[in-house]
Amino acid sequence: MKTYLPQESKTQNIDAKNQVLGRLATKIAVILRGKDKPEFAPHKIVGDKVIVTNADDIRVTGNKLDNKIYYRHTGYIGGLKQISLKDQLAKDSTEVIKKAVYGMLPSNRLRSELMKRLTVYPGDVVKEDK
């Protein structure tokens, strides 16, 4: 049995310009989990951090722009809210990518930690962390 030595994670930049939403989210989820690395372990965070730019310029195939609806509930009676993908892209395009990636990650204790390693920017400018 070999001893596991954790390595420092790298940061991968992904340009979302003209990329299909689902395929992009799949690629991001694989990188976040670390399934592209030989030292992958399902119970550890071995993946890289991901920075996505140009979230405003993603593509959606088929009729999803009009037919896909995101639902949420306020917690009050009759508080079911809905918004179409087209309206959500106009309001905040970063949430669309985050929700797609969130749905592709396994629903276990690591999901929230993996989502913290994802940063999405609507435009081309990346702010430097200090």
N, C-alpha and C positions, 0 to 999 in steps of 0.2 A: 504494500500500500504506500502510495506516495503522499507526501505532505503537500497540502494546498497552500500556496503563497498568493494572497490576493494582490492583483496588479492594479495600478492606478488606472481609472477609466479615462478614455480619450473622449473628445468631442467631435461628433460628425455633423457636418453642415449639409443640409439637403435643400435644394432649390425646388419648390413646388410648382414652378411656372409650367403650365400646359401638361401637368401630370394628372392622371385619373385618380380621384379621391380614394377609392378602395384599394387600389394597387399601391398607392403611396402609403396609406395607413398600414398595410400589411408589411411593407418594407421597414417602416418605423418601428412597428411592434417587434419584429425579429431582431432589430438592432438593440432595442431597449432591453429585451430579455437576454440577449447574448447568445442566441441560437446560432449565430454566424461564427462563433468562436469554438475552438476545440475544448476549452475548459468549461463548457456550459454545464450548469447544475440547476435543476428546477427549483431548488430551495435557496439559492443565493442570487444576489444581484451581481452579475458579471458583465452586463452589457455596457455600452457606451452611452454618454449623454448625447441628445439629438437637438439640433437647432434647425428649425424649418423657416425658410424665408419665402416671400411672395405667396402667402396663403390666399390673397385676393385673386390670384390667377389660376386656381385649380380648375380642372375640367370634371364634369359629371356626365356619365353616359346615359342614354335612354331618356325616359320621361321623369327621372328622379327629381329634376329641378322643380317641377310642379307637383308631383305626386308624393314625394317623401315628406313626411310630417314628423316633427319632433314634439313629443308630449311631455308635460311636467305638471305636477299637482302642487298647489299652494299649501295644502293641508286643511283648507276650509271647505265647507260644503259647497259643491258646485264650482270648485276652484281648479278644474282641469283646463290648463292653458295649452295651446298648440301654435306652432309656427312652422311654415313651410321652409324647405331648404333654400329656396330663392330669397325669401325674406331674411333668413338667418345669415346667408352669405352677405347680404347688403348691410345687416346690422353689425355682425361680428364674425368674420370668416375664420378666425382662429379657433372659435368654439367648434366649428364643424369638423376640423381636423382632430381636435382633442377628443371629441365624442366618438369619432370613428376609431381612433387608436384605443381609447378606453374600452370599447366594445370588443376589441380583438385581443386584449390582454386577459390572462386567466383571472377569475374572480377569487383571489386568495389574499393573504396578508401583504403580499409584495406589490399588489396593483397600485396602491396609492403612492408607494415609494417610487415605483417605476414612472408614474405620471409626473412626479416632481422633477424627473430628469429630462422631461420634454419641454422645450421652449418653442413657441410659435410666434412669428412676427408677420403682420399683414403685408408689409412692404419689403423692400430690398435692404433696408438699413438694419443692422444688428447693433444693439447697444452693448457696450463693453461692461462686464461685471467687475465691480471693484471690491 
